């Protein structure tokens, strides 16, 4: 989350999902009676950065290093919003984020993500996690590397909550889950399906996506 124009009569709030590269901008009206926030619109992240929308799929998915690309692109989106509408600004201007086209593009992106989530078999996912633990547990080290951190999280979590999934192709997904006992952590698993239809983990990352209110 990031705030803009907080000193003005029309402050803004941005809620951004880096996995889906979709944001929601809320426009408020400040008065002596309080602040009323009724105007709300969704938009693809490209609108925040002033980029042309090339595909309904998030840009980072098609890069060679998806997880690092997702983090970098998210930073670019948030920085662009802050530069356009600084949190300390007292100006009141036209909101250029909202349009029917942007709303429709965001809805398509969200719809694709919903379909990807239903394509992940939870039983196969559990089997893939068990196989990953069995293969990697013997090599776990004492340093706090990203892969070791995910492994410790998987080994200690009693229950996992699958929060979202993004399709990487016809036979693969990037899924995000949160252990229910340590909800402030989130892990990302890159899954791939083999010729027999079984899932395997081909990449892991521990994410610490923090909420920034400025």
C-alpha angles and dihedrals in degrees: 000000000000131000128216136191092009091162093054133081090249108049120181134216124200121201110190132188109200095192093059096028090228127133136192119210120202120198118204137194117219121204140151088274092057138268120312117197110188104134113088132165137169125223140171115258092249090073090060091055095041093245129144114253107245102170141005086237117088111258096235093063093071097049127101092245106035100176096050090042091053091054093047094048092048089054091050092051094050093045091051091053092048092049092050095044110019114203092237094049120122095192125119115210145149115295106231096182099082127076138132090251093053092046091051092048091051091050091052091051092049091047091054091051091051090053091049091053092055089051093065111090106217092209092053090045091056090049091050091050091048091050091048092051092048092051098041104035093080092057099046111132135203095249120091100244121159095252093047091048092054091047092053089048092052093047094050100040115101093191133016125208113210103217105175144345133204122200114238093184141315092303106031145056141187107223129189124206139172125213104235094227095050103035096164089073123071126188129204121210124191106214130194130187119223129213091275092055094252121139124232131183112240099170139017135190135176110224128204102188103176128196112244118198112185 
